[in-house]
Amino acid sequence: MTFLVLGTLLYFLPSILGHNKHNAAGIFLLNFFLGWTVIGWVIAMIWACSAEPRAPVFVVAGAGRICGRCGAPCVGGARYCSVCGMAV
């Protein structure tokens, strides 16, 4: 039983290491479908170790609005976007 658990953890090691990376789904799928081949597992491990982590997303709460056309932030009381001129 212990061998089965350790073998499963070793098999999914690239997915575990790459869980917070930008390409986590691709790493998991490669590991899941081609991990049984040694070369697939090695490629998944290299990809998991070399991929960049996800960029943090910051949400700014406030009275300002965001233009639906160009995505530029607008002043709170503005009726039109200062960048593209569309009604906000």
Secondary structure as GFF3:
##gff-version 3
##sequence-region A 1 88
A	DSSP	alpha_helix	2	11	.	.	.	ID=ss1
A	DSSP	alpha_helix	13	17	.	.	.	ID=ss2
A	DSSP	alpha_helix	24	34	.	.	.	ID=ss3
A	DSSP	alpha_helix	38	50	.	.	.	ID=ss4
A	DSSP	beta_strand	65	66	.	.	.	ID=ss5
A	DSSP	beta_strand	73	74	.	.	.	ID=ss6
###
